[in-house]
Amino acid sequence: MHELSFAENIVEIIHKSVPRDELEDVRIVRLKIGTLSGIVADSLDFCFCAISAETPLANARLEIEHIPFSVRCNSCQKTFVNDIGIVVCPECGGVDTNVVAGRELQLTEIELDDKKEKTS
Ligand SMILES: [Zn+2]
């Protein structure tokens, strides 16, 4: 149910950043989701649709950018990418590594429909 609470967070953030009378103009919500964030994009999408249906946010959809898990080795300075969370350097076998990306869970942009005609 991780996705459901994150979807609720997204709705909350949108409500804080967009004036109430413009909520129905929200079209795209851009997110960055790291491979290791624990969030399943499809599931998040489903939850978001479920809780935004029949609300002013019914027209909004999520656009998700996946950030691969990426680790930097402090011994040989190499950065390597993998999707399963390995933190041992494949080059030198070192374990002195830092995760540099892949845990993101970020709302980066809310896009409104600015082409909407203002006439009744
Ligand atoms: Zn290394």
Backbone and ligand atoms as CSV (ligand in chain L), in Angstrom:
chain,resi,resn,atom,element,x,y,z
A,1,MET,N,N,0.830,-1.211,0.000
A,1,MET,CA,C,0.000,0.000,0.000
A,1,MET,C,C,0.864,1.261,0.000
A,2,HIS,N,N,2.152,1.082,-0.203
A,2,HIS,CA,C,3.090,2.179,-0.302
A,2,HIS,C,C,2.665,3.162,-1.395
A,3,GLU,N,N,2.253,2.612,-2.523
A,3,GLU,CA,C,1.859,3.447,-3.654
A,3,GLU,C,C,0.650,4.311,-3.324
A,4,LEU,N,N,-0.292,3.743,-2.576
A,4,LEU,CA,C,-1.498,4.503,-2.240
A,4,LEU,C,C,-1.156,5.722,-1.398
A,5,SER,N,N,-0.292,5.556,-0.407
A,5,SER,CA,C,0.026,6.714,0.426
A,5,SER,C,C,0.847,7.736,-0.354
A,6,PHE,N,N,1.682,7.250,-1.279
A,6,PHE,CA,C,2.431,8.199,-2.111
A,6,PHE,C,C,1.479,8.944,-3.055
A,7,ALA,N,N,0.503,8.232,-3.605
A,7,ALA,CA,C,-0.485,8.874,-4.477
A,7,ALA,C,C,-1.252,9.936,-3.698
A,8,GLU,N,N,-1.565,9.645,-2.443
A,8,GLU,CA,C,-2.258,10.629,-1.603
A,8,GLU,C,C,-1.365,11.841,-1.336
A,9,ASN,N,N,-0.070,11.593,-1.164
A,9,ASN,CA,C,0.882,12.692,-1.010
A,9,ASN,C,C,0.901,13.583,-2.236
A,10,ILE,N,N,0.891,12.944,-3.412
A,10,ILE,CA,C,0.924,13.704,-4.660
A,10,ILE,C,C,-0.289,14.628,-4.739
A,11,VAL,N,N,-1.459,14.069,-4.435
A,11,VAL,CA,C,-2.686,14.874,-4.469
A,11,VAL,C,C,-2.572,16.044,-3.486
A,12,GLU,N,N,-2.035,15.758,-2.329
A,12,GLU,CA,C,-1.851,16.796,-1.314
A,12,GLU,C,C,-0.936,17.915,-1.817
A,13,ILE,N,N,0.174,17.522,-2.441
A,13,ILE,CA,C,1.122,18.507,-2.962
A,13,ILE,C,C,0.464,19.356,-4.051
A,14,ILE,N,N,-0.303,18.685,-4.924
A,14,ILE,CA,C,-0.985,19.429,-5.987
A,14,ILE,C,C,-1.943,20.447,-5.374
A,15,HIS,N,N,-2.668,20.025,-4.356
A,15,HIS,CA,C,-3.618,20.937,-3.714
A,15,HIS,C,C,-2.922,22.126,-3.076
A,16,LYS,N,N,-1.684,21.908,-2.610
A,16,LYS,CA,C,-0.941,23.009,-1.995
A,16,LYS,C,C,-0.339,23.941,-3.029
A,17,SER,N,N,-0.024,23.411,-4.228
A,17,SER,CA,C,0.682,24.243,-5.202
A,17,SER,C,C,-0.228,24.869,-6.250
A,18,VAL,N,N,-1.413,24.344,-6.405
A,18,VAL,CA,C,-2.286,24.852,-7.458
A,18,VAL,C,C,-3.530,25.471,-6.815
A,19,PRO,N,N,-3.883,26.697,-7.249
A,19,PRO,CA,C,-5.095,27.321,-6.699
A,19,PRO,C,C,-6.319,26.434,-6.945
A,20,ARG,N,N,-7.220,26.440,-6.004
A,20,ARG,CA,C,-8.372,25.560,-6.040
A,20,ARG,C,C,-9.135,25.613,-7.386
A,21,ASP,N,N,-9.320,26.836,-7.912
A,21,ASP,CA,C,-10.122,26.938,-9.139
A,21,ASP,C,C,-9.345,26.539,-10.388
A,22,GLU,N,N,-8.079,26.166,-10.222
A,22,GLU,CA,C,-7.307,25.711,-11.385
A,22,GLU,C,C,-7.016,24.210,-11.325
A,23,LEU,N,N,-7.515,23.575,-10.302
A,23,LEU,CA,C,-7.235,22.142,-10.135
A,23,LEU,C,C,-7.685,21.317,-11.332
A,24,GLU,N,N,-8.811,21.718,-11.915
A,24,GLU,CA,C,-9.304,20.910,-13.033
A,24,GLU,C,C,-8.501,21.135,-14.318
A,25,ASP,N,N,-7.603,22.121,-14.291
A,25,ASP,CA,C,-6.723,22.347,-15.451
A,25,ASP,C,C,-5.429,21.547,-15.366
A,26,VAL,N,N,-5.222,20.871,-14.277
A,26,VAL,CA,C,-3.994,20.082,-14.147
A,26,VAL,C,C,-4.059,18.919,-15.132
A,27,ARG,N,N,-3.027,18.838,-15.996
A,27,ARG,CA,C,-3.013,17.790,-17.014
A,27,ARG,C,C,-1.940,16.735,-16.744
A,28,ILE,N,N,-0.743,17.228,-16.445
A,28,ILE,CA,C,0.365,16.292,-16.305
A,28,ILE,C,C,1.098,16.552,-14.991
A,29,VAL,N,N,1.366,15.503,-14.292
A,29,VAL,CA,C,2.154,15.591,-13.060
A,29,VAL,C,C,3.412,14.769,-13.294
A,30,ARG,N,N,4.540,15.466,-13.329
A,30,ARG,CA,C,5.804,14.764,-13.603
A,30,ARG,C,C,6.491,14.309,-12.317
A,31,LEU,N,N,6.932,13.070,-12.369
A,31,LEU,CA,C,7.568,12.484,-11.189
A,31,LEU,C,C,8.877,11.838,-11.571
A,32,LYS,N,N,9.792,11.812,-10.619
A,32,LYS,CA,C,11.015,11.028,-10.773
A,32,LYS,C,C,10.949,9.907,-9.754
A,33,ILE,N,N,11.073,8.707,-10.241
A,33,ILE,CA,C,10.983,7.567,-9.340
A,33,ILE,C,C,12.197,6.670,-9.520
A,34,GLY,N,N,12.954,6.530,-8.472
A,34,GLY,CA,C,14.133,5.684,-8.507
A,34,GLY,C,C,13.764,4.214,-8.487
A,35,THR,N,N,14.599,3.410,-9.140
A,35,THR,CA,C,14.379,1.962,-9.181
A,35,THR,C,C,14.213,1.378,-7.783
A,36,LEU,N,N,14.960,1.911,-6.838
A,36,LEU,CA,C,14.942,1.333,-5.509
A,36,LEU,C,C,14.045,2.083,-4.527
A,37,SER,N,N,13.184,2.933,-5.066
A,37,SER,CA,C,12.313,3.692,-4.170
A,37,SER,C,C,11.246,2.806,-3.562
A,38,GLY,N,N,11.044,1.626,-4.146
A,38,GLY,CA,C,10.016,0.734,-3.639
A,38,GLY,C,C,8.648,0.996,-4.243
A,39,ILE,N,N,8.605,1.973,-5.173
A,39,ILE,CA,C,7.336,2.321,-5.798
A,39,ILE,C,C,7.221,1.625,-7.153
A,40,VAL,N,N,6.099,0.966,-7.377
A,40,VAL,CA,C,5.824,0.365,-8.683
A,40,VAL,C,C,4.981,1.362,-9.478
A,41,ALA,N,N,5.551,1.817,-10.608
A,41,ALA,CA,C,4.926,2.900,-11.361
A,41,ALA,C,C,3.480,2.584,-11.770
A,42,ASP,N,N,3.245,1.391,-12.279
A,42,ASP,CA,C,1.895,1.028,-12.725
A,42,ASP,C,C,0.895,1.087,-11.578
A,43,SER,N,N,1.364,0.613,-10.458
A,43,SER,CA,C,0.522,0.570,-9.280
A,43,SER,C,C,0.230,1.989,-8.775
A,44,LEU,N,N,1.257,2.848,-8.845
A,44,LEU,CA,C,1.092,4.239,-8.441
A,44,LEU,C,C,0.070,4.930,-9.343
A,45,ASP,N,N,0.210,4.682,-10.643
A,45,ASP,CA,C,-0.684,5.235,-11.636
A,45,ASP,C,C,-2.127,4.828,-11.330
A,46,PHE,N,N,-2.294,3.561,-11.031
A,46,PHE,CA,C,-3.614,3.023,-10.720
A,46,PHE,C,C,-4.204,3.705,-9.482
A,47,CYS,N,N,-3.395,3.828,-8.445
A,47,CYS,CA,C,-3.870,4.452,-7.204
A,47,CYS,C,C,-4.234,5.911,-7.432
A,48,PHE,N,N,-3.378,6.604,-8.201
A,48,PHE,CA,C,-3.629,8.021,-8.452
A,48,PHE,C,C,-4.946,8.209,-9.208
A,49,CYS,N,N,-5.156,7.357,-10.226
A,49,CYS,CA,C,-6.409,7.428,-10.993
A,49,CYS,C,C,-7.600,7.158,-10.088
A,50,ALA,N,N,-7.430,6.182,-9.209
A,50,ALA,CA,C,-8.537,5.791,-8.331
A,50,ALA,C,C,-8.929,6.926,-7.390
A,51,ILE,N,N,-7.923,7.624,-6.818
A,51,ILE,CA,C,-8.289,8.659,-5.848
A,51,ILE,C,C,-8.583,10.008,-6.507
A,52,SER,N,N,-8.176,10.186,-7.776
A,52,SER,CA,C,-8.467,11.476,-8.408
A,52,SER,C,C,-9.744,11.419,-9.247
A,53,ALA,N,N,-10.238,10.233,-9.509
A,53,ALA,CA,C,-11.475,10.099,-10.276
A,53,ALA,C,C,-12.603,10.832,-9.570
A,54,GLU,N,N,-13.430,11.480,-10.352
A,54,GLU,CA,C,-14.568,12.232,-9.817
A,54,GLU,C,C,-14.161,13.336,-8.850
A,55,THR,N,N,-12.932,13.828,-9.015
A,55,THR,CA,C,-12.496,15.028,-8.304
A,55,THR,C,C,-12.049,16.003,-9.400
A,56,PRO,N,N,-11.745,17.266,-9.026
A,56,PRO,CA,C,-11.264,18.199,-10.062
A,56,PRO,C,C,-9.978,17.711,-10.735
A,57,LEU,N,N,-9.309,16.739,-10.146
A,57,LEU,CA,C,-8.046,16.245,-10.716
A,57,LEU,C,C,-8.244,15.063,-11.664
A,58,ALA,N,N,-9.470,14.809,-12.035
A,58,ALA,CA,C,-9.751,13.635,-12.872
A,58,ALA,C,C,-9.014,13.659,-14.212
A,59,ASN,N,N,-8.677,14.878,-14.702
A,59,ASN,CA,C,-8.000,14.962,-16.002
A,59,ASN,C,C,-6.484,14.859,-15.901
A,60,ALA,N,N,-5.978,14.837,-14.701
A,60,ALA,CA,C,-4.529,14.798,-14.527
A,60,ALA,C,C,-4.013,13.379,-14.714
A,61,ARG,N,N,-2.831,13.294,-15.333
A,61,ARG,CA,C,-2.209,11.980,-15.413
A,61,ARG,C,C,-0.745,12.081,-15.005
A,62,LEU,N,N,-0.205,10.982,-14.592
A,62,LEU,CA,C,1.172,10.970,-14.126
A,62,LEU,C,C,2.123,10.699,-15.283
A,63,GLU,N,N,3.232,11.398,-15.292
A,63,GLU,CA,C,4.282,11.101,-16.246
A,63,GLU,C,C,5.525,10.763,-15.425
A,64,ILE,N,N,5.935,9.534,-15.515
A,64,ILE,CA,C,6.952,9.046,-14.596
A,64,ILE,C,C,8.289,8.824,-15.291
A,65,GLU,N,N,9.295,9.475,-14.741
A,65,GLU,CA,C,10.653,9.259,-15.245
A,65,GLU,C,C,11.361,8.290,-14.307
A,66,HIS,N,N,11.866,7.200,-14.874
A,66,HIS,CA,C,12.526,6.205,-14.035
A,66,HIS,C,C,14.000,6.545,-13.879
A,67,ILE,N,N,14.464,6.549,-12.654
A,67,ILE,CA,C,15.869,6.820,-12.386
A,67,ILE,C,C,16.538,5.504,-11.991
A,68,PRO,N,N,17.488,5.043,-12.796
A,68,PRO,CA,C,18.133,3.774,-12.466
A,68,PRO,C,C,18.995,3.886,-11.212
A,69,PHE,N,N,19.146,2.774,-10.559
A,69,PHE,CA,C,19.988,2.699,-9.380
A,69,PHE,C,C,21.439,2.852,-9.810
A,70,SER,N,N,22.130,3.785,-9.209
A,70,SER,CA,C,23.476,4.081,-9.650
A,70,SER,C,C,24.379,4.267,-8.436
A,71,VAL,N,N,25.529,3.636,-8.500
A,71,VAL,CA,C,26.443,3.603,-7.353
A,71,VAL,C,C,27.827,4.072,-7.786
A,72,ARG,N,N,28.478,4.840,-6.930
A,72,ARG,CA,C,29.827,5.294,-7.223
A,72,ARG,C,C,30.801,4.624,-6.265
A,73,CYS,N,N,31.884,4.082,-6.853
A,73,CYS,CA,C,32.893,3.404,-6.047
A,73,CYS,C,C,33.936,4.418,-5.595
A,74,ASN,N,N,34.194,4.474,-4.304
A,74,ASN,CA,C,35.167,5.422,-3.780
A,74,ASN,C,C,36.606,4.954,-3.975
A,75,SER,N,N,36.783,3.667,-4.272
A,75,SER,CA,C,38.132,3.154,-4.468
A,75,SER,C,C,38.635,3.435,-5.875
A,76,CYS,N,N,37.822,3.084,-6.895
A,76,CYS,CA,C,38.298,3.280,-8.269
A,76,CYS,C,C,37.554,4.405,-8.987
A,77,GLN,N,N,36.651,5.101,-8.277
A,77,GLN,CA,C,35.939,6.271,-8.815
A,77,GLN,C,C,35.016,5.949,-9.978
A,78,LYS,N,N,34.701,4.677,-10.176
A,78,LYS,CA,C,33.779,4.311,-11.253
A,78,LYS,C,C,32.332,4.416,-10.760
A,79,THR,N,N,31.449,4.799,-11.679
A,79,THR,CA,C,30.032,4.792,-11.355
A,79,THR,C,C,29.380,3.663,-12.131
A,80,PHE,N,N,28.616,2.851,-11.472
A,80,PHE,CA,C,27.961,1.755,-12.177
A,80,PHE,C,C,26.461,1.744,-11.888
A,81,VAL,N,N,25.727,1.204,-12.865
A,81,VAL,CA,C,24.278,1.233,-12.809
A,81,VAL,C,C,23.760,-0.193,-12.793
A,82,ASN,N,N,22.826,-0.463,-11.950
A,82,ASN,CA,C,22.155,-1.762,-11.999
A,82,ASN,C,C,20.769,-1.610,-11.397
A,83,ASP,N,N,19.919,-2.571,-11.664
A,83,ASP,CA,C,18.543,-2.402,-11.232
A,83,ASP,C,C,18.176,-3.220,-10.007
A,84,ILE,N,N,19.136,-3.896,-9.430
A,84,ILE,CA,C,18.773,-4.762,-8.314
A,84,ILE,C,C,19.421,-4.347,-6.997
A,85,GLY,N,N,20.104,-3.207,-7.023
A,85,GLY,CA,C,20.580,-2.678,-5.752
A,85,GLY,C,C,21.913,-3.206,-5.273
A,86,ILE,N,N,22.731,-3.704,-6.193
A,86,ILE,CA,C,24.068,-4.173,-5.803
A,86,ILE,C,C,24.945,-2.970,-5.450
A,87,VAL,N,N,25.640,-3.040,-4.326
A,87,VAL,CA,C,26.494,-1.924,-3.939
A,87,VAL,C,C,27.978,-2.317,-3.926
A,88,VAL,N,N,28.288,-3.517,-4.425
A,88,VAL,CA,C,29.686,-3.934,-4.529
A,88,VAL,C,C,30.185,-3.564,-5.925
A,89,CYS,N,N,31.345,-2.906,-5.974
A,89,CYS,CA,C,31.869,-2.440,-7.256
A,89,CYS,C,C,32.227,-3.624,-8.170
A,90,PRO,N,N,31.685,-3.625,-9.401
A,90,PRO,CA,C,31.990,-4.728,-10.317
A,90,PRO,C,C,33.406,-4.616,-10.895
A,91,GLU,N,N,34.016,-3.444,-10.787
A,91,GLU,CA,C,35.358,-3.233,-11.316
A,91,GLU,C,C,36.431,-3.783,-10.376
A,92,CYS,N,N,36.373,-3.340,-9.123
A,92,CYS,CA,C,37.445,-3.689,-8.188
A,92,CYS,C,C,36.955,-4.529,-7.010
A,93,GLY,N,N,35.637,-4.777,-6.952
A,93,GLY,CA,C,35.102,-5.581,-5.861
A,93,GLY,C,C,35.009,-4.821,-4.548
A,94,GLY,N,N,35.271,-3.519,-4.597
A,94,GLY,CA,C,35.241,-2.715,-3.386
A,94,GLY,C,C,33.822,-2.516,-2.854
A,95,VAL,N,N,33.725,-2.338,-1.545
A,95,VAL,CA,C,32.406,-2.102,-0.947
A,95,VAL,C,C,32.302,-0.680,-0.390
A,96,ASP,N,N,33.343,0.105,-0.625
A,96,ASP,CA,C,33.329,1.498,-0.196
A,96,ASP,C,C,32.630,2.309,-1.284
A,97,THR,N,N,31.308,2.225,-1.306
A,97,THR,CA,C,30.551,2.821,-2.405
A,97,THR,C,C,29.438,3.711,-1.868
A,98,ASN,N,N,29.041,4.663,-2.677
A,98,ASN,CA,C,27.917,5.533,-2.326
A,98,ASN,C,C,26.812,5.420,-3.373
A,99,VAL,N,N,25.587,5.309,-2.906
A,99,VAL,CA,C,24.455,5.335,-3.828
A,99,VAL,C,C,24.268,6.780,-4.292
A,100,VAL,N,N,24.365,7.012,-5.606
A,100,VAL,CA,C,24.227,8.386,-6.093
A,100,VAL,C,C,22.863,8.658,-6.706
A,101,ALA,N,N,22.139,7.614,-7.087
A,101,ALA,CA,C,20.801,7.800,-7.637
A,101,ALA,C,C,20.037,6.498,-7.539
A,102,GLY,N,N,18.728,6.607,-7.607
A,102,GLY,CA,C,17.911,5.398,-7.621
A,102,GLY,C,C,16.926,5.310,-6.474
A,103,ARG,N,N,17.057,6.220,-5.505
A,103,ARG,CA,C,16.102,6.203,-4.398
A,103,ARG,C,C,15.130,7.379,-4.490
A,104,GLU,N,N,15.151,8.088,-5.610
A,104,GLU,CA,C,14.314,9.274,-5.755
A,104,GLU,C,C,12.826,8.957,-5.661
A,105,LEU,N,N,12.142,9.895,-5.094
A,105,LEU,CA,C,10.693,9.828,-5.055
A,105,LEU,C,C,10.277,11.283,-5.039
A,106,GLN,N,N,10.133,11.849,-6.245
A,106,GLN,CA,C,10.064,13.295,-6.349
A,106,GLN,C,C,8.989,13.745,-7.312
A,107,LEU,N,N,8.271,14.764,-6.919
A,107,LEU,CA,C,7.352,15.392,-7.846
A,107,LEU,C,C,8.102,16.592,-8.418
A,108,THR,N,N,8.343,16.601,-9.727
A,108,THR,CA,C,9.187,17.646,-10.286
A,108,THR,C,C,8.405,18.771,-10.951
A,109,GLU,N,N,7.208,18.472,-11.462
A,109,GLU,CA,C,6.506,19.507,-12.204
A,109,GLU,C,C,5.013,19.221,-12.286
A,110,ILE,N,N,4.243,20.270,-12.198
A,110,ILE,CA,C,2.802,20.144,-12.402
A,110,ILE,C,C,2.450,21.008,-13.601
A,111,GLU,N,N,1.891,20.382,-14.618
A,111,GLU,CA,C,1.608,21.115,-15.846
A,111,GLU,C,C,0.110,21.362,-15.979
A,112,LEU,N,N,-0.250,22.641,-16.174
A,112,LEU,CA,C,-1.662,22.982,-16.339
A,112,LEU,C,C,-1.977,23.162,-17.810
A,113,ASP,N,N,-3.237,23.002,-18.122
A,113,ASP,CA,C,-3.689,23.232,-19.491
A,113,ASP,C,C,-3.857,24.734,-19.702
A,114,ASP,N,N,-2.863,25.358,-20.359
A,114,ASP,CA,C,-2.954,26.817,-20.526
A,114,ASP,C,C,-3.672,27.203,-21.810
A,115,LYS,N,N,-4.047,26.210,-22.586
A,115,LYS,CA,C,-4.746,26.506,-23.840
A,115,LYS,C,C,-6.261,26.551,-23.640
A,116,LYS,N,N,-6.646,26.350,-22.413
A,116,LYS,CA,C,-8.080,26.314,-22.124
A,116,LYS,C,C,-8.706,27.679,-22.415
A,117,GLU,N,N,-9.834,27.660,-23.091
A,117,GLU,CA,C,-10.512,28.912,-23.392
A,117,GLU,C,C,-11.267,29.386,-22.166
A,118,LYS,N,N,-11.127,30.685,-21.937
A,118,LYS,CA,C,-11.707,31.206,-20.708
A,118,LYS,C,C,-13.182,31.541,-20.849
A,119,THR,N,N,-13.700,31.439,-22.058
A,119,THR,CA,C,-15.121,31.728,-22.230
A,119,THR,C,C,-15.941,30.598,-21.622
A,120,SER,N,N,-17.119,30.962,-21.183
A,120,SER,CA,C,-17.990,29.992,-20.513
A,120,SER,C,C,-18.211,28.780,-21.400
L,1,ZN,ZN,ZN,35.718,0.048,-7.657
